[in-house]
Amino acid sequence: MFTGIVQNLGKVVKYSNGELEISTLLDLSYCKIGSSICCNGV
């Protein structure tokens, strides 16, 4: 069960062949390959 804190909201800007492109103002420059990121929405 995910118990993290919501840090930002994003907007789906593209959906194609089962892939999503999400736009957000959250700075992800510190993320490294293998980082755990949760994306949940309605």
C-alpha distances in whole Angstrom, upper triangle without the diagonal:
4,6,9,13,14,17,19,20,21,24,24,28,28,27,29,28,25,24,23,25,23,25,24,26,23,25,23,26,25,22,23,23,19,18,14,14,11,13,12,15,17
4,6,9,11,14,16,17,18,21,22,25,26,25,27,27,24,23,21,22,20,22,20,22,19,21,20,23,21,19,20,20,18,15,12,11,8,11,10,13,16
4,7,9,12,15,17,19,22,23,27,28,27,30,30,27,25,23,24,22,23,21,22,19,21,20,23,21,20,21,22,19,17,13,13,10,13,12,15,17
4,7,9,12,14,16,20,21,24,26,26,28,29,26,24,22,22,19,20,18,18,15,17,16,20,18,16,19,20,18,14,11,10,9,11,11,14,17
4,6,9,12,15,18,20,23,25,26,29,30,27,25,22,22,19,19,16,16,13,15,16,19,18,17,20,21,20,16,13,12,10,12,12,14,17
4,6,8,11,14,17,20,22,23,26,28,24,22,19,19,16,15,13,13,11,14,14,18,17,16,20,21,20,16,14,11,10,10,10,11,14
4,7,10,14,17,19,22,23,26,28,25,22,19,18,15,14,10,10,8,10,11,15,15,14,18,20,19,16,14,11,11,11,12,13,16
4,7,10,13,16,18,20,23,26,23,20,17,15,12,11,7,7,6,10,11,15,15,15,19,20,20,17,15,12,11,10,11,12,15
4,7,10,13,16,17,21,23,21,18,15,13,10,9,6,8,8,12,13,17,18,17,20,22,22,19,17,13,12,10,10,9,12
4,7,9,12,14,17,20,18,15,11,10,6,5,4,8,8,12,13,16,18,17,20,21,21,18,17,13,12,9,10,9,12
4,6,9,11,15,18,16,14,10,8,5,5,7,10,12,15,15,18,21,20,22,23,23,21,20,16,15,11,12,10,12
4,6,7,11,14,13,10,7,6,4,6,9,13,14,17,17,20,22,20,22,22,23,21,20,16,15,11,12,10,11
4,7,10,14,13,11,8,6,6,6,10,13,15,17,17,20,23,21,23,23,24,23,22,19,18,15,15,14,15
4,7,10,10,8,6,5,7,9,13,16,18,20,19,21,24,22,23,23,24,23,22,19,18,15,16,15,16
4,7,7,6,5,6,9,12,15,19,20,22,21,23,26,23,24,23,23,23,22,19,18,15,16,15,15
4,5,5,7,9,12,15,18,22,23,24,23,25,27,25,25,23,24,24,23,21,20,17,18,18,18
4,6,9,11,15,18,21,25,25,27,25,26,28,26,26,23,24,24,23,22,21,18,19,19,19
4,7,10,13,17,19,23,23,25,23,25,27,24,24,22,21,22,21,19,17,15,16,16,16
4,7,10,13,16,20,20,21,19,21,23,20,21,19,19,19,18,16,16,13,15,15,16
4,6,10,13,16,17,18,17,19,21,19,20,19,19,18,17,14,14,11,12,12,14
4,7,10,14,14,16,14,17,19,17,19,18,19,18,17,14,14,12,14,14,16
4,7,10,11,13,12,15,18,16,18,18,19,17,16,13,13,10,12,11,14
4,7,9,11,11,14,17,16,18,19,20,18,18,14,14,12,14,14,16
4,5,8,9,12,15,14,17,19,20,17,17,13,13,11,13,14,16
4,6,9,11,14,14,18,20,21,18,18,15,16,14,16,17,19
4,6,9,11,11,15,17,18,15,15,12,13,12,15,16,19
4,6,8,9,12,15,17,14,15,13,15,15,18,19,23
4,5,5,9,11,13,10,12,10,13,13,17,19,22
4,6,8,11,14,11,14,13,16,17,20,22,26
4,6,10,12,10,12,12,15,17,21,23,27
4,7,8,6,9,9,13,14,18,21,25
4,6,5,9,11,14,16,20,23,27
4,6,9,11,14,16,20,23,26
4,6,9,12,15,18,22,25
4,6,10,13,16,20,23
4,7,10,13,17,20
4,7,10,13,17
4,6,10,14
4,7,10
4,7
4
